[in-house]
Amino acid sequence: MLDDVIGEIPLPQPSGDWLGDLRAIALASYEIYRAHRWIVLLGIQPGLGPNTRRFGAVALRVFDPLDVDLSTRINVLAALNNYIFGFI
């Protein structure tokens, strides 16, 4: 179920504007999660489904212009996701 919900999030193709792309992902995620409020009851957990992998691949590429390591990219995305879940 979690993977299906994540699959509903429209993802931009990274444009080189990392902040704009990250904002677009955050707003799109918020709207989808808000439509499926029950998702927060599952907590934040890594998923292995195809939609979750697609989301991760696109979201991690957003940081390419910054040349930051994978650990930093993952930590920023996790913090952003936790922030969004906090509002849901």
Summary of the structure (lengths in Angstrom):
residues: 88
radius of gyration: 12.3
end to end distance: 17.3
largest distance: 35.6
contacts: 219
relative contact order: 0.21
helix: 72%
strand: 0%
